[in-house]
Amino acid sequence: MSLKGNLQEYALYDSDQDQDHNHDHNSDSHAISSHPSTANSTPLLSPSCEPTTPLLAPMDSFSKSARKLSVSSFENLTIFDLLDPTSYAIELSKSQTYQKVKNYSTTSLKKLNDKRKQKKIKFNISNEELHQLKQQLHKQVDKTYLKIDKTLKASQTEKLYYAATIYIIFLMGICIGKHPAYFHVFYTVISCVLLPIRFLTYYKMNYGYYLADLCYFVNALVFLFIWVWPDSKMLFVTCASFSWGTLSFAVITWKNKLVLHSIEKTTSTFIHVLPPTVMYVITHQIPKSVKKQRFPGAMKLETWDLWYGVFYTSLMYFVWQMSYHYFITIRKAEKIKNGKVTSFEYLRKAFANKPIGKFVNSLPGNMPVVAFSLLQYMYQLCTMSLCPIFFKYKYAASAFVSFIFLTASYNGATYYIDFYGKRLQKEVERLQAEISDLRSKNGGDSPEMIASNGTSTSAASGSGSGSVNGSHVATKNIETSAI
C-alpha cells in the first residue's frame, strides 16, 4: 500500500476522533471562543465575546493564554497573523494525524535501515587482486580529474581569448580612424603573435603543408612591401590585387568564420581580412604627406592600369604555384600518399560529388593538378577585376572591406547557432527519449494524467461519504500531503 493511501486512512480514522474532541474546547473562554461544534465545522479563530479580552495574548503570558490551533485551521490564518507567529501555540505534536504520519515514517525508515544492514555483500577476492583493483580505480579517477582540469583550463583560455579578440577589433577601429599611419604596425604585431601559433598548431595537427597555401604567400608579400620594398610600385599593385581579389573572396567562397573564442578560426579570418584592410588604409586613409614618405610605391600609381596589374599578379602567382608543386607535390609525393594532407587533396575530396570536382578527378595522370592550378588562376583573374574600382573610389573600397568582415562575422554566428544549437537539440532529444521510456514503463500514463486521476479519486471519495465527512476528509488529505 502506498504512503498516500495510508495517510488517507489515517485521516478518515482521525475525523471521527476530532469531532468529539472539538466539543471539549467550547468551555475554554480565555483562549478561543469557538462556535457551536457541528458536523462540518472545526474550531476557528474569532474574537472573544468580552470586549476586554485582547485578540492576541501578550508574550509574558504565552505559556498560559496562547491560542491552541488545530491543523485544519491553517486556512483561516491571515497574512497579519503570520507576521507574529510566536503569539500562537500551534501544537502540531498534539495532532493525532501528525503523530500517526510521524510514526509511520519513522518505522518505514527503520525497516529500510534494517534491510540494508541485513544485506551483506561478500567478494571472494584476494589481497593482491584487491590491490590491483584499487590501483585501476585510482588510475581511472586520475584520468577523470585530468580531463576535467584540461576542460576547465581550455574553457578559461577560450574566455580570455574571446575577450582579447573583441579588444583587438576595438583597437583596430580606433587605429584606422584615429591613427591610420600606424595600422601597418598594428597588423605586423598581430601577425607576429598569431602566425607562430598557427605554425606550431598546424605542424602538431599534421597540417604543415597548408602553410604553403596562397593566403600565407600573400601575407608574406604584404610584409615585404611594408618593411623591405615600400617604394616598389609592382609589389604594391600585386599586394592590392591579391588582397582585394583572392583573399577577400576566399572569406565568401570558403566561409571563413570569425569565431571569437577559437584561436584557430580567428587566425584564419585575420589572415584573409587584415591584408585587404591594410591595403585600403594605405590607399585611402593615410595622408598623402605620410604616404609619400612611408609608402612611395603607392604614390607612384596615380591610376590603376588593369593590364599592368594582371601581368605582375600573374607572374607572382606562377612563381608561387611552381614553387608549391615542386617542393610539395613532387618532392613530398610519398608523404602525401601516406596521408599527409594538402589543400589540393582536400579540395579534390570536398568537390568530388560536384560537377567541377568530377571533371578534375576524371582527368588522367597529373592533369588534375594542372587543371586545378588553371582554375585557381582564372579565379584570381576574375576576383581582381574589381581592383580599379576599389583603388579609385574610397567609399566603394570601404564598403567592400566592411562587407568581407560582416560576412566572416555572419559565418561565425552561423557556426555558433548550428554547433551549439545542434548540441542542445541532441540533449533535448535524449531527454525526451528518456521521458518516453519512463512513460512506457509506467503504463503510458503521463504526469498530468496521474495527477488528474488522483484528484478525481479524492473527489469521488469525498462525495461518497457525505457532505459532512467528505469536506473534513478533503481537508485532512491536503494537510497530510503538505506534511
C-alpha positions in Angstrom: 0.0 0.0 0.0 1.4 3.5 -0.9 2.1 6.2 1.6 -0.7 8.3 0.2 -3.3 5.6 0.8 -2.1 5.1 4.4 -2.3 8.8 5.1 -5.9 8.9 3.7 -6.9 6.0 6.0 -5.3 7.8 9.0 -7.2 10.9 8.1 -10.6 9.0 7.9 -9.9 7.5 11.3 -8.9 10.8 12.8 -12.0 12.7 11.5 -14.4 10.9 14.0 -11.9 11.5 16.9 -11.6 15.2 16.2 -15.4 15.7 16.2 -15.6 14.6 19.8 -12.5 16.4 20.7 -13.8 19.7 19.4 -16.7 19.8 21.8 -14.3 19.8 24.8 -12.8 23.1 23.8 -16.1 25.1 23.9 -15.7 25.8 27.6 -12.2 27.4 27.2 -13.4 31.1 27.1 -9.9 32.6 27.7 -8.3 31.1 24.7 -10.5 30.8 21.7 -14.3 31.3 21.8 -15.5 28.7 19.3 -18.8 28.4 17.6 -21.1 25.5 18.4 -19.5 22.5 17.0 -21.3 21.0 14.1 -20.5 18.1 11.9 -19.0 20.2 9.2 -17.1 22.8 11.2 -13.8 23.0 13.1 -12.6 25.4 15.7 -12.0 28.8 14.1 -10.1 31.9 15.2 -12.6 34.5 16.4 -12.5 37.4 18.9 -13.8 36.7 22.4 -17.3 37.7 23.3 -15.9 40.0 26.0 -14.6 43.3 24.6 -11.8 43.5 27.2 -10.2 40.2 26.0 -7.3 41.1 23.7 -7.2 39.4 20.3 -3.6 38.3 20.8 -2.1 37.3 24.2 0.9 39.1 25.4 4.3 37.4 25.3 4.7 37.1 29.1 1.5 35.0 29.3 2.4 33.0 26.3 2.5 29.7 28.1 -0.9 30.2 29.7 -3.0 32.0 27.2 -1.5 31.1 23.8 -4.1 30.1 21.3 -4.3 26.4 20.6 -5.0 25.8 16.9 -5.8 22.6 15.2 -4.0 21.8 11.9 -7.2 22.2 10.0 -7.4 25.9 10.9 -4.3 26.9 8.9 -6.5 28.1 6.0 -8.2 30.6 8.4 -4.9 32.4 9.2 -4.3 35.8 7.5 -1.1 37.4 6.4 -1.2 39.6 9.6 -1.2 36.5 11.8 1.9 35.2 10.0 3.8 38.4 10.9 3.7 37.4 14.5 3.8 33.6 14.6 5.1 33.4 18.2 1.8 34.6 19.6 0.2 31.3 18.6 1.0 27.9 20.0 0.3 25.7 17.0 0.7 22.3 18.7 1.3 20.1 15.8 2.7 17.5 18.1 -0.7 17.0 19.7 -2.4 16.3 16.4 -3.3 12.7 16.0 -2.8 12.8 12.3 0.7 14.3 12.7 1.7 11.7 15.2 0.5 8.8 13.0 2.3 10.2 10.0 5.5 10.7 12.0 5.3 7.2 13.5 4.7 5.7 10.1 7.7 7.5 8.5 9.9 6.5 11.5 9.0 2.9 11.3 9.5 2.9 7.5 13.0 4.3 7.8 13.9 1.8 10.5 12.7 -1.1 8.2 14.8 0.3 5.3 17.9 0.5 7.5 17.4 -3.0 8.9 17.1 -4.4 5.3 20.4 -2.6 4.3 22.2 -4.0 7.4 20.9 -7.5 6.7 22.2 -7.4 3.1 25.9 -8.1 3.4 27.8 -8.3 0.1 30.8 -10.5 0.1 33.5 -10.8 -2.5 35.8 -13.8 -2.9 38.9 -11.8 -3.8 42.5 -12.0 -2.6 44.5 -9.1 -1.2 46.7 -8.8 -4.4 43.6 -8.7 -6.7 42.1 -6.1 -4.4 45.2 -4.0 -4.5 45.2 -4.2 -8.3 41.6 -3.2 -8.4 42.3 -0.2 -6.2 45.2 0.8 -8.5 42.9 0.6 -11.6 40.3 2.7 -9.8 42.8 5.3 -8.8 44.1 5.5 -12.4 40.6 6.0 -13.7 39.9 8.7 -11.1 43.2 10.4 -12.0 42.3 10.3 -15.7 38.9 11.8 -15.0 40.4 14.6 -12.9 42.9 15.3 -15.7 40.1 15.5 -18.2 38.1 17.8 -16.0 41.2 20.0 -15.3 42.0 20.2 -19.0 38.5 21.1 -19.9 38.4 23.9 -17.2 41.7 25.3 -18.4 40.6 25.2 -22.0 37.4 26.9 -21.1 39.3 29.6 -19.2 41.7 30.1 -22.1 38.8 30.4 -24.6 37.1 33.0 -22.4 40.4 35.1 -22.2 40.9 34.8 -26.0 37.3 35.8 -26.6 37.8 39.0 -24.6 41.2 39.6 -26.3 39.7 39.2 -29.8 36.9 41.7 -29.0 39.5 44.1 -27.7 41.7 43.7 -30.8 38.8 44.5 -33.1 38.1 47.5 -30.9 41.7 48.7 -31.2 41.6 48.1 -34.9 38.8 50.5 -35.4 40.4 53.2 -33.2 43.7 52.8 -35.1 42.1 53.1 -38.6 40.0 56.1 -37.6 42.5 58.0 -35.4 46.0 56.8 -36.3 45.9 55.2 -39.8 49.6 55.8 -40.3 50.3 53.1 -37.7 47.9 50.5 -38.8 50.5 48.5 -40.7 52.4 48.3 -37.4 49.3 47.0 -35.7 48.9 44.4 -38.4 52.5 43.4 -38.1 52.2 42.9 -34.3 49.0 40.9 -34.6 50.5 38.7 -37.3 53.8 38.1 -35.3 51.6 36.8 -32.4 49.1 34.7 -34.4 51.3 33.2 -37.2 53.8 31.4 -34.9 50.9 29.9 -33.0 49.4 28.8 -36.3 52.7 27.2 -37.4 53.1 25.2 -34.2 49.5 24.0 -34.1 49.4 23.0 -37.7 52.6 21.0 -37.5 51.3 19.3 -34.4 48.0 18.5 -36.2 49.9 17.2 -39.3 48.6 20.2 -41.4 52.0 21.6 -42.1 51.5 21.7 -45.9 48.6 24.0 -45.5 51.2 26.7 -44.5 52.3 26.9 -48.2 48.9 28.0 -49.5 48.4 31.2 -51.4 47.0 33.2 -48.4 50.3 32.9 -46.5 52.2 33.8 -49.6 50.2 37.0 -50.0 50.7 37.9 -46.3 54.5 37.4 -46.9 54.3 39.8 -49.9 52.5 42.4 -47.8 55.3 42.2 -45.2 57.9 42.6 -47.9 56.1 45.7 -49.2 55.7 47.3 -45.8 59.1 46.7 -44.3 61.5 45.9 -47.2 60.4 47.5 -50.5 57.8 50.1 -49.7 58.9 52.1 -52.8 58.0 49.2 -55.2 55.1 50.0 -57.4 55.0 46.4 -58.7 54.8 45.0 -55.2 52.0 47.5 -54.2 49.9 46.5 -57.2 50.5 42.8 -56.6 49.6 43.0 -52.9 46.4 45.0 -53.6 45.3 42.6 -56.4 45.8 39.6 -54.3 44.3 41.2 -51.1 41.2 42.7 -52.8 40.9 39.6 -55.0 41.6 36.1 -53.9 42.0 36.7 -50.1 38.8 38.7 -49.8 36.6 36.4 -51.8 38.0 33.4 -50.0 36.0 34.5 -47.0 32.9 34.2 -49.1 33.9 31.1 -51.1 35.4 29.0 -48.2 33.2 30.5 -45.5 35.9 31.7 -43.1 34.3 32.1 -39.6 35.0 34.8 -37.0 34.6 32.5 -34.0 35.8 34.7 -31.2 36.7 32.1 -28.7 38.6 29.9 -31.2 42.2 31.0 -31.9 42.3 28.7 -35.0 39.3 30.2 -36.7 40.1 33.7 -35.7 43.6 33.4 -37.1 42.2 32.1 -40.4 39.8 35.1 -40.5 42.6 37.7 -39.8 44.9 36.1 -42.4 42.2 36.8 -45.0 40.7 40.1 -43.7 43.7 42.1 -42.5 45.7 42.3 -45.8 42.8 43.9 -47.7 42.3 46.2 -44.8 45.9 47.2 -44.7 45.9 48.0 -48.5 42.7 50.0 -48.0 44.3 52.1 -45.2 47.5 52.7 -47.3 45.5 53.7 -50.3 42.8 55.9 -48.8 43.3 56.6 -45.1 46.9 57.7 -44.8 47.6 61.4 -45.5 49.5 62.0 -48.8 52.4 63.5 -47.0 52.9 60.4 -44.8 52.2 58.1 -47.7 54.9 59.9 -49.9 57.4 59.4 -47.2 56.5 56.0 -45.8 55.0 54.2 -48.9 56.3 55.9 -52.0 55.4 52.9 -54.1 51.7 53.6 -53.6 52.2 57.3 -54.6 53.7 56.2 -58.0 50.4 54.7 -59.0 48.1 57.5 -59.9 45.5 55.4 -61.9 45.1 51.7 -61.9 46.4 50.0 -65.0 44.5 46.7 -65.3 46.9 45.0 -67.7 49.9 46.1 -65.6 48.2 44.5 -62.6 47.2 41.3 -64.5 50.8 40.9 -65.7 52.6 41.2 -62.4 50.0 39.4 -60.4 50.1 36.5 -62.9 53.9 36.5 -62.6 53.8 36.3 -58.8 51.1 33.7 -58.9 53.0 31.3 -61.2 56.1 31.8 -59.0 54.1 30.6 -56.0 52.4 27.8 -57.9 55.5 26.3 -59.4 57.3 26.5 -56.1 54.4 24.9 -54.4 54.2 22.0 -56.8 57.9 21.4 -56.9 58.6 21.4 -53.1 55.3 19.7 -52.0 53.5 17.9 -54.8 56.7 16.4 -56.3 59.2 16.2 -53.6 56.7 15.2 -50.9 54.7 12.8 -53.0 55.4 9.8 -50.8 54.2 11.6 -47.6 51.1 12.8 -49.4 50.3 9.2 -50.4 50.8 8.1 -46.8 48.1 10.5 -45.6 49.8 13.9 -45.4 47.0 16.5 -46.0 47.3 19.3 -48.6 44.8 21.8 -49.8 44.7 20.2 -53.3 43.8 16.8 -51.9 41.2 18.4 -49.5 39.5 20.2 -52.4 39.5 17.1 -54.6 37.6 15.2 -51.8 35.4 18.2 -50.9 34.2 18.7 -54.5 34.2 15.1 -55.5 30.4 15.0 -55.9 30.1 18.4 -57.7 30.4 18.9 -61.5 33.7 20.7 -61.3 35.2 18.1 -58.9 34.0 15.2 -61.1 35.7 16.9 -64.1 39.0 17.4 -62.4 39.1 14.0 -60.8 38.3 12.3 -64.2 41.4 13.7 -65.9 44.3 11.2 -66.4 47.8 11.2 -64.8 49.0 14.6 -63.5 46.3 16.5 -65.4 44.2 17.1 -62.2 46.9 19.2 -60.7 47.3 21.2 -63.9 43.5 21.7 -64.1 43.3 22.8 -60.5 46.1 25.3 -61.0 44.5 26.8 -64.1 41.1 27.0 -62.4 42.6 28.8 -59.4 44.4 31.2 -61.7 41.2 32.0 -63.5 39.5 32.6 -60.2 42.2 35.1 -59.3 41.8 37.0 -62.5 38.0 37.2 -62.1 38.2 38.4 -58.5 40.9 41.1 -59.2 38.8 42.7 -61.9 37.2 45.0 -59.3 40.5 46.4 -58.1 40.4 49.5 -60.3 37.1 50.5 -58.6 38.4 49.9 -55.1 41.6 51.9 -55.9 39.7 54.9 -57.3 36.7 55.2 -55.0 37.3 55.3 -51.3 33.7 54.5 -50.2 33.5 51.5 -52.6 36.6 50.1 -51.0 35.4 50.8 -47.5 32.0 49.2 -48.3 33.8 46.1 -49.8 36.1 45.6 -46.8 33.2 46.1 -44.4 31.2 43.5 -46.3 34.0 41.0 -46.1 34.3 41.5 -42.3 30.5 41.2 -41.9 30.5 38.0 -44.0 33.1 36.5 -41.7 31.1 37.6 -38.6 27.9 36.1 -40.1 29.7 32.8 -40.8 30.9 32.8 -37.2 27.4 33.5 -35.8 26.1 30.7 -38.0 28.7 28.4 -36.6 27.7 29.3 -33.0 24.0 28.7 -33.8 24.5 25.4 -35.7 27.2 23.9 -33.5 25.8 24.7 -30.0 22.2 24.7 -31.2 22.5 21.2 -32.6 24.2 20.1 -29.4 21.3 21.4 -27.3 18.9 19.8 -29.7 20.5 16.4 -29.3 20.4 16.9 -25.5 16.7 17.7 -25.6 16.0 14.7 -27.8 17.9 12.5 -25.5 15.8 13.8 -22.5 12.6 13.3 -24.5 13.6 9.7 -25.2 14.2 9.0 -21.5 10.9 10.5 -20.6 9.2 8.4 -23.3 10.9 5.3 -21.8 9.7 6.1 -18.3 6.2 6.6 -19.6 6.2 3.3 -21.4 7.5 1.6 -18.3 4.7 3.2 -16.2 2.0 2.0 -18.5 1.9 5.1 -20.7 0.5 7.5 -18.1 1.9 11.0 -18.2 2.4 13.0 -15.0 -0.7 15.2 -15.9 -2.9 12.1 -16.3 -1.7 10.7 -13.0 -2.4 14.0 -11.2 -5.9 14.2 -12.8 -6.6 10.6 -11.8 -5.6 11.3 -8.2 -7.7 14.4 -8.0 -10.8 12.7 -9.3 -10.3 9.8 -6.9 -10.2 12.2 -3.9 -13.3 14.0 -5.1 -15.2 10.7 -5.5 -14.3 9.5 -2.0 -15.4 12.8 -0.5 -18.8 12.8 -2.2 -19.4 9.2 -1.4 -19.0 9.7 2.4 -21.5 12.5 2.6 -21.1 16.3 2.6 -20.0 16.4 6.2 -17.3 13.8 6.3 -16.3 14.5 2.7 -15.2 18.1 3.4 -13.4 17.0 6.5 -11.6 14.2 4.8 -10.6 16.5 1.9 -9.1 18.9 4.5 -7.1 16.1 6.1 -5.9 14.9 2.7 -4.5 18.4 2.0 -2.8 18.6 5.4 -1.2 15.2 5.2 0.0 15.9 1.7 1.6 19.2 2.9 3.3 17.3 5.8 
